[in-house]
Amino acid sequence: MKQIKSGIYFLAACAVLMFSNCGKPHDIKTPTVDPNIVNAMYPAKVSFYDGGQSAYPRVYTYTYDKDNHLIKYGKDSLVVWDINAHQVSSTVFDYPNSISAFTYSYGLVAVDKTPGAVDIYTGLPTQVSIDFFYKDLHFGTTRSNASGLWQFEISGGHIMKALTSDGGGRNFNYSYDKDGNLSGMSFVSLTGPRAGAEYYRFTVKSLDNKSSPFSSVKGYGTISYPQSYFIDYAQAFCKKNPIQIVGERYDATKNGFVIDEQDDFTYQYNDKGYPTQITVSMTYFEATTTHYTRTYNYTYKQ
């Protein structure tokens, strides 16, 4: 499964590895559930493996507060993502060598918004600033720097465009179907021989009528930023589950787009209609056609 290069994926290289602060001890306030979601469920553990390697899955656990807000997830103690209403921090513990972290801080900066922070559980940000921290555990040295700044255009309760001037400038355009599910994206570079034109795009060809695993998790589209694979985008921005997603890349030799990847999805569901297993069949169309499978297993919070 290919990563879609967003220009900040050097920031997310640590995510190849990956993928709380609970309420006060005496706080017994009843958890709240989105009344618009019937039989809401929240993933507690997700594991996946490639091909026939079921004996060696990668396992991620998810932690929620009393209101079912996702506040932490990660892989064992090696990679941890900590979430609050305004920030998401991913920390990689590469013992005994180093600790590194990226912090994504979300805010409101558009002219029609009041400047300031945004609650990512209840609203959409118009900007994310990205900061990097690294500590060498052998020598005790540290370094930190600003690593990116992206802005978002919002309409109708959806992110419609992500844009940055970093690295020469890029725009990512989102489109949705009538039910608010992501229907596709286009990726545009603002420099180079095709400045201002798409260099990659994908289309969600079809969806089932069941609930996507993270569809009840408030703010998951923001929390899971930056997305990488087709399934990441679908689970971040679709209420239902994709049946097929097709990616196309611009081929200069043909002066047009050619199919680059096709992902086909099959599902097993629980009695509430949430996936308990997803098998992704991935076909890549390059010099030779190659085929891979990846299987995801889901258990949900009780």
PARO-634809 format. One line per 3 residues: their letters; for each residue x, y, z of C-alpha. Coordinates in Angstrom, 3 decimals. Example, Ala and Ser with C-alpha at 12.3 -4.5 7.8 and 13.67 -1.06 7.14 Angstrom:
PARO-634809
AS	12.300:-4.500:7.800 | 13.670:-1.060:7.140
This chain:
PARO-634809
MKQ	0.000:0.000:0.000 | 1.636:3.188:-1.195 | 1.876:6.369:0.768
IKS	0.564:9.497:-0.900 | 3.448:11.936:-0.576 | 2.063:15.123:0.891
GIY	5.341:16.973:1.180 | 5.299:16.599:4.952 | 5.766:12.865:5.038
FLA	9.366:13.257:5.956 | 7.662:14.430:9.142 | 5.651:11.248:9.295
ACA	8.443:8.778:8.632 | 8.124:7.788:12.245 | 4.548:6.790:11.513
VLM	5.860:3.700:9.755 | 6.496:2.376:13.256 | 3.206:3.326:14.738
FSN	0.040:2.569:13.499 | -3.768:9.172:29.365 | -4.642:11.482:30.967
CGK	-8.040:10.193:32.164 | -10.801:12.124:33.886 | -10.359:13.170:37.496
PHD	-10.469:10.174:39.864 | -13.665:11.332:41.564 | -15.411:12.551:38.433
IKT	-18.301:10.149:37.793 | -20.033:12.205:35.148 | -21.916:9.990:32.710
PTV	-20.103:9.606:29.365 | -21.743:11.368:26.449 | -22.407:9.772:23.072
DPN	-23.251:11.570:19.853 | -27.078:11.302:19.690 | -26.897:11.278:15.897
IVN	-24.963:8.016:15.931 | -26.972:4.887:16.723 | -25.054:2.095:18.464
AMY	-21.847:4.139:18.491 | -18.685:2.070:18.844 | -15.078:3.084:19.428
PAK	-12.023:1.043:18.362 | -9.987:-0.188:21.325 | -7.424:-2.238:19.422
VSF	-6.462:-2.474:15.762 | -3.994:-5.019:14.427 | -2.867:-5.626:10.886
YDG	-0.555:-7.878:8.938 | 0.570:-8.222:5.334 | -0.006:-11.296:3.197
GQS	0.022:-14.486:5.222 | 2.021:-13.053:8.132 | -0.824:-13.347:10.633
AYP	1.568:-14.551:13.338 | 3.340:-11.180:13.281 | 0.697:-8.454:13.460
RVY	1.333:-4.839:14.332 | -0.978:-3.862:17.168 | -2.253:-0.432:18.190
TYT	-4.341:0.447:21.223 | -6.713:3.402:21.704 | -7.648:5.188:24.941
YDK	-10.699:7.413:25.495 | -11.857:9.752:28.240 | -15.232:9.622:29.989
DNH	-16.856:11.441:27.037 | -15.425:8.998:24.503 | -12.911:11.523:23.202
LIK	-9.821:9.784:21.849 | -6.938:10.973:24.036 | -4.151:8.503:23.276
YGK	-3.138:5.790:20.857 | 0.001:4.066:19.743 | 2.095:0.956:19.397
DSL	3.157:-0.479:22.741 | 5.459:2.093:24.364 | 7.470:2.696:21.188
VVW	5.272:5.250:19.449 | 2.643:7.213:21.351 | 0.174:9.816:20.120
DIN	-1.203:12.116:22.849 | -4.272:14.188:22.041 | -6.022:17.118:23.667
AHQ	-8.578:19.581:22.339 | -5.936:21.714:20.593 | -2.884:19.549:19.874
VSS	-1.748:16.126:18.764 | 1.782:15.009:19.652 | 3.457:11.894:18.272
TVF	6.510:10.646:20.143 | 8.895:7.919:18.998 | 10.923:6.226:21.737
DYP	13.935:4.700:19.976 | 15.697:3.366:23.057 | 18.553:3.545:23.820
NSI	19.306:5.987:21.023 | 16.834:8.834:20.830 | 13.443:10.344:21.468
SAF	11.764:12.353:18.717 | 8.397:14.053:18.515 | 6.152:16.036:16.203
TYS	3.518:18.346:17.649 | 0.547:19.433:15.541 | -1.080:22.591:16.956
YGL	-4.477:23.543:15.551 | -6.037:26.978:15.396 | -8.413:29.382:13.681
VAV	-6.867:32.044:11.481 | -9.292:32.647:8.598 | -10.620:36.182:8.170
DKT	-14.157:35.083:9.062 | -13.048:33.320:12.266 | -11.990:34.630:15.646
PGA	-8.235:33.976:15.909 | -7.271:31.468:18.520 | -7.376:27.804:19.375
VDI	-9.999:25.372:18.160 | -11.505:22.385:19.945 | -10.705:19.623:17.474
YTG	-13.331:17.343:19.030 | -16.153:19.729:18.144 | -14.835:21.966:15.355
LPT	-12.566:22.109:12.345 | -9.253:23.992:12.317 | -8.213:26.473:9.666
QVS	-4.498:26.062:10.390 | -2.018:23.537:11.730 | 1.545:24.393:12.715
IDF	4.020:21.534:13.044 | 7.004:21.502:15.394 | 9.775:18.926:15.690
FYK	11.822:17.888:18.731 | 14.744:15.454:18.926 | 16.889:14.280:21.832
DLH	20.031:12.170:21.467 | 20.061:9.878:24.496 | 23.761:9.076:24.149
FGT	24.998:12.665:24.291 | 22.039:14.435:25.881 | 21.817:16.962:23.056
TRS	18.500:18.268:21.805 | 17.246:20.211:18.844 | 13.888:21.614:17.839
NAS	12.491:23.553:14.938 | 9.316:24.582:13.167 | 8.630:21.960:10.522
GLW	5.558:23.059:8.622 | 2.522:25.288:8.371 | -0.676:24.279:6.573
QFE	-3.986:26.077:6.220 | -7.413:24.580:5.592 | -10.419:25.918:3.737
ISG	-13.693:24.841:5.355 | -17.171:24.689:3.837 | -20.325:22.921:4.918
GHI	-18.628:21.263:7.863 | -15.889:19.719:5.717 | -12.259:20.424:4.918
MKA	-12.285:21.339:1.224 | -8.633:22.275:0.704 | -5.304:21.981:2.505
LTS	-2.621:24.384:1.302 | 0.922:25.383:2.177 | 3.710:27.537:0.793
DGG	6.339:25.201:2.266 | 8.556:23.470:-0.270 | 7.330:25.611:-3.142
GRN	3.662:25.226:-2.341 | 1.056:22.473:-2.578 | -2.730:22.273:-2.571
FNY	-4.771:19.199:-1.693 | -8.414:19.317:-2.751 | -11.146:17.229:-1.078
SYD	-14.531:16.319:-2.566 | -17.536:14.681:-0.899 | -20.704:12.871:-1.886
KDG	-24.201:14.027:-0.955 | -24.003:12.130:2.348 | -20.744:13.766:3.431
NLS	-18.426:10.860:2.637 | -15.087:11.631:1.013 | -15.463:10.877:-2.698
GMS	-11.968:11.783:-3.858 | -8.906:13.992:-3.609 | -6.539:15.748:-5.978
FVS	-2.945:16.734:-5.208 | -1.461:19.844:-6.812 | 2.103:21.184:-6.835
LTG	2.536:24.934:-7.253 | 6.045:24.646:-8.698 | 7.738:22.610:-11.394
PRA	6.734:21.782:-14.977 | 3.078:21.189:-14.001 | 2.749:24.067:-11.561
GAE	-0.883:24.504:-10.588 | -1.965:21.189:-12.093 | -2.757:17.842:-10.508
YYR	0.042:15.330:-10.185 | -2.002:12.677:-8.360 | -5.645:11.966:-7.596
FTV	-7.799:9.221:-6.203 | -11.497:8.396:-6.343 | -13.641:6.459:-3.898
KSL	-15.600:4.413:-6.414 | -18.136:2.858:-4.049 | -19.083:2.474:-0.385
DNK	-21.011:-0.073:1.641 | -23.916:0.880:3.934 | -22.179:0.055:7.238
SSP	-20.429:2.268:9.789 | -16.729:2.992:9.269 | -14.585:1.902:12.276
FSS	-13.802:5.467:13.418 | -17.065:7.101:12.333 | -18.139:7.657:15.956
VKG	-14.791:9.096:17.080 | -15.174:12.866:17.310 | -12.509:14.840:15.474
YGT	-10.863:11.771:13.997 | -10.194:13.458:10.648 | -8.063:16.038:12.459
ISY	-6.587:13.656:15.029 | -5.339:11.261:12.327 | -3.691:14.029:10.256
PQS	-1.557:13.656:8.208 | -3.131:10.702:6.437 | -1.043:8.531:4.164
YFI	-2.718:5.491:2.590 | -6.102:5.268:0.878 | -7.616:3.461:3.867
DYA	-6.364:6.248:6.167 | -8.180:8.916:4.163 | -11.333:6.798:3.937
QAF	-11.485:6.131:7.671 | -10.768:9.785:8.445 | -13.398:11.279:6.134
CKK	-15.986:8.587:5.332 | -18.917:7.575:7.517 | -19.235:4.343:5.527
NPI	-16.638:1.863:4.280 | -15.036:1.949:0.819 | -15.495:-0.987:-1.530
QIV	-12.996:0.277:-4.097 | -10.572:3.204:-4.358 | -8.600:3.963:-7.524
GER	-5.529:6.205:-7.691 | -4.159:7.877:-10.820 | -0.841:9.621:-11.427
YDA	0.119:12.008:-14.182 | 2.354:10.343:-16.776 | 4.373:12.930:-18.713
TKN	5.233:10.412:-21.430 | 1.526:9.959:-22.143 | 0.511:13.527:-21.333
GFV	-2.314:12.230:-19.200 | -3.334:10.288:-16.134 | -2.839:6.553:-15.815
IDE	-4.116:4.182:-13.150 | -1.452:3.788:-10.511 | -3.193:1.781:-7.784
QDD	-6.482:0.010:-7.173 | -7.544:-1.048:-3.675 | -10.465:-3.443:-3.220
FTY	-11.939:-3.948:0.257 | -13.846:-6.865:1.784 | -15.398:-6.855:5.264
QYN	-16.625:-8.885:8.181 | -18.982:-7.035:10.544 | -20.244:-7.318:14.103
DKG	-23.921:-7.244:15.081 | -23.888:-3.427:15.176 | -22.598:-3.173:11.627
YPT	-19.016:-2.133:12.390 | -16.116:-3.927:10.674 | -14.306:-6.546:12.735
QIT	-12.023:-7.441:9.832 | -11.025:-5.600:6.673 | -9.005:-7.217:3.916
VSM	-7.468:-4.817:1.415 | -6.407:-6.200:-1.945 | -3.933:-3.763:-3.492
TYF	-2.902:-3.779:-7.148 | -0.139:-1.504:-8.446 | 0.163:-0.708:-12.135
EAT	3.754:0.212:-12.912 | 6.343:-1.348:-15.246 | 4.937:-4.637:-13.993
TTH	1.665:-5.223:-12.194 | 2.077:-6.278:-8.570 | -0.456:-7.426:-6.009
YTR	-0.489:-7.392:-2.196 | -2.982:-7.947:0.597 | -3.247:-6.459:4.065
TYN	-5.659:-7.617:6.761 | -6.919:-5.423:9.611 | -8.688:-6.727:12.723
YTY	-10.737:-4.481:15.021 | -11.979:-4.825:18.571 | -14.122:-2.126:20.123
KQ	-14.458:-0.475:23.505 | -17.061:-2.185:25.679
